[in-house]
């Protein structure tokens, strides 16, 4: 039997944000994201029979802080669902394809790639094939991997699916692929603009927990669930204007929730706002199908109609003085998971 499993999984960018959780990593509200292509994590796990343990190497170097977190997730949460995991010693090698410490969250792509290795191993232990019809990965396999990814880091469960993935509060076990029929909003580029790469003052785990007694909790849940439906409709009808409105409202609401938490915190930086202001003026002038979004940090993602990407690039090039070392990544929505030989 094989003992070494390797997978590559992309990161994702939320159009409607998951913020606040309940139970075992279930979202307070339905949320959805676009799966990226270039920004990904490649992970391999070697399984050896023996007393349970985890050793983790990141870009070839042992990372004991991360190793401890991953060991705890595997031993305390994932092994409840996959008990025979505790009969193995795991050696994990992982690396990101995007620059390390560049302010892009890698937990989604890491846990997605890790869960694919775990799920392939689990399927092999019970002699099940990971493939379904016409050599595609089976739905069972993808749902199981998405389920494990969710236990690792909520938003990771969405990274398993190409294009757009939904994670709904009514069926929170795993994410699903949203099939989009209209072509108008299918080709979206994502320009990830690095404003500040320093470590965040508040982790997303702590941020999620602050939603438990947030004064706007119920309002937020309603708003997000409405925005979820509005975003699905916008995507299905290829309606850029509605998409832009929902996505920017979601980014603004996420940060407004942080600013009104008890205690409050602010993750935006002056240059985040300066960049947005400059973008709004530019968009007004050029009438481009583009919007900004921001996750739990100061860095910006610009979602742009691929037909207008070259024009958008000229806007960024004029504003690189607002970015840390002028850095940005030109990615796109539509990446897929890949089974790889080794990393
Ligand atoms: O998956 P987590 O626990 O890192 O939370 C992600 C939260 C946001 O990135 C802010 C929103 C989202 O839906 O991805």
Boltz pocket constraint, residues with backbone or C-beta under 6 A from the ligand:
constraints:
  - pocket:
      binder: B
      contacts: [[A, 12], [A, 13], [A, 14], [A, 16], [A, 17], [A, 18], [A, 19], [A, 31], [A, 32], [A, 107], [A, 153], [A, 154], [A, 155], [A, 156], [A, 204], [A, 205], [A, 208], [A, 254], [A, 294], [A, 295], [A, 296]]
      max_distance: 6.0
